[in-house]
Amino acid sequence: MEEARQYPTLMIYEIAKFLHVTGVVMLMGNITVTAIWKFFADRDGRPQVLAFAQKLVTYTDWSMTVWGVVLTMGGGYFMAFKGNFDLLGAGWLFWSQVLFVGAGLIWLLAIVPIQIKQSRLARAFGHGGDVPASYRALSRRWLAWGLVSTVPLVTATWLMVAKPG
């Protein structure tokens, strides 16, 4: 009888874990793939290719990165609540949250403003015209900050999997 009462709670926990893992896959997959294809679009150099790539960076951020963050956080906190995890006491869980927030702050304070500037520039040259040097400089900054923001995400993912003592 006790086992039957625990089943719904266990099932809810497993659903939360599924949502959390799905969010991590969406987030990590999108930031990795976007960086790779944007890097190659930037190397291609054609204004129409760059403008299209920049438009897709914005689309994928809203459709994959934002939803990946929502699922990662929502599933993670719900799982922690259902599993009675101590969010601040378990070192691996505390540092995972700190790293996740750190990566998010880098994204919000450095990467998003760069993307906004690049999107404005890309709209101007996307229908013909030269790609300004400022766009290329912003692309290098975007890639550098993107790599910096990926390190804490990869580290947080490792902490979540390994749960070191």
C-alpha positions in Angstrom: 0.0 0.0 0.0 2.8 2.4 0.9 4.4 1.7 -2.5 1.2 2.6 -4.3 1.1 6.0 -2.5 4.8 6.7 -3.5 4.2 5.9 -7.1 2.6 9.3 -8.1 5.3 11.2 -6.2 8.0 9.2 -8.0 6.3 9.7 -11.3 6.1 13.4 -10.8 9.8 13.5 -9.8 10.7 11.5 -13.0 8.6 13.9 -15.1 10.4 16.9 -13.5 13.8 15.2 -14.2 12.8 14.6 -17.8 11.9 18.3 -18.2 15.1 19.3 -16.6 17.3 17.1 -18.8 15.3 18.1 -21.9 16.0 21.8 -21.0 19.7 21.1 -20.6 19.8 19.3 -23.9 18.0 22.2 -25.6 20.1 24.8 -24.0 23.5 23.2 -24.5 22.7 21.9 -28.0 21.5 25.3 -29.2 24.4 27.3 -27.9 26.9 24.9 -29.3 25.3 24.5 -32.7 24.5 28.2 -33.0 28.1 29.1 -32.3 29.4 26.7 -34.9 27.1 27.7 -37.8 27.4 31.4 -37.0 31.2 31.0 -37.0 31.1 29.5 -40.5 28.6 32.1 -41.7 30.9 34.8 -40.5 33.8 33.1 -42.3 31.7 33.0 -45.5 31.3 36.7 -45.4 28.5 37.2 -47.9 26.1 39.9 -46.6 23.0 37.8 -47.2 24.4 34.8 -45.4 25.5 36.9 -42.5 22.1 38.6 -42.2 20.3 35.3 -42.4 22.6 33.7 -39.8 22.1 36.7 -37.5 18.3 36.5 -37.8 18.5 32.8 -36.9 20.6 33.5 -33.9 17.7 35.6 -32.6 15.1 33.0 -33.5 16.9 30.1 -32.0 17.7 32.1 -28.8 13.9 32.7 -28.3 12.8 29.3 -29.4 15.6 27.1 -27.9 17.8 29.0 -25.4 15.0 30.7 -23.5 12.8 27.5 -23.4 15.9 25.5 -22.5 16.5 27.8 -19.5 12.8 27.7 -18.5 12.7 23.8 -18.6 16.1 23.5 -16.9 15.1 25.8 -14.1 11.5 24.7 -13.8 12.3 21.0 -13.9 15.3 21.3 -11.7 13.6 23.3 -8.9 10.5 21.1 -9.1 12.7 18.0 -8.9 14.6 19.5 -5.9 11.3 20.3 -4.2 9.8 16.8 -4.8 13.1 15.1 -3.9 13.6 17.2 -0.8 17.0 18.4 -1.9 18.8 21.1 0.2 19.3 23.7 -2.5 22.0 25.6 -0.5 23.4 22.8 1.6 24.5 20.3 -1.1 27.7 21.8 -2.5 27.2 20.4 -6.0 23.7 21.8 -6.1 24.6 25.2 -4.7 27.5 25.6 -7.1 25.5 24.4 -10.1 23.0 27.2 -9.4 25.7 29.8 -9.0 27.3 28.7 -12.3 24.0 28.7 -14.1 23.1 32.2 -12.9 26.7 33.3 -13.8 26.3 32.0 -17.4 22.9 33.7 -17.6 24.2 37.0 -16.5 27.0 36.8 -19.1 24.3 36.0 -21.7 22.0 38.9 -20.6 24.7 41.5 -20.0 27.2 40.8 -22.7 25.8 38.5 -25.4 22.3 39.8 -25.9 23.4 43.4 -26.3 25.9 42.3 -28.9 23.2 40.3 -30.7 20.9 43.3 -30.7 23.6 45.6 -32.3 24.4 42.9 -34.8 20.8 42.4 -35.8 20.4 46.1 -36.4 23.5 46.1 -38.6 22.5 43.0 -40.4 19.1 44.4 -41.3 20.9 47.3 -43.0 23.3 45.2 -45.1 21.1 42.2 -45.6 19.4 43.6 -48.6 22.6 44.6 -50.3 25.6 46.5 -49.2 28.9 45.9 -47.5 29.3 44.3 -44.1 30.8 46.9 -41.8 33.9 46.2 -39.8 31.9 46.9 -36.6 29.7 43.9 -37.4 32.8 41.7 -37.7 34.3 43.0 -34.5 31.0 42.4 -32.7 31.0 38.8 -34.1 34.4 38.2 -32.5 33.2 39.6 -29.2 30.0 37.5 -29.4 32.0 34.3 -30.0 34.4 35.1 -27.2 31.7 35.9 -24.7 29.7 32.8 -25.9 32.7 30.6 -25.1 33.2 32.2 -21.7 29.5 31.7 -20.9 29.6 28.0 -22.0 32.3 27.1 -19.4 30.1 27.6 -16.4 27.2 25.7 -18.1 29.4 22.7 -18.9 30.8 22.8 -15.4 27.2 23.0 -13.9 26.2 20.1 -16.1 29.1 18.0 -14.9 28.2 18.8 -11.2 24.6 17.8 -11.8 25.7 14.4 -13.3 28.7 13.6 -10.9 27.2 15.1 -7.7 30.7 15.3 -6.1 30.7 14.9 -2.3 
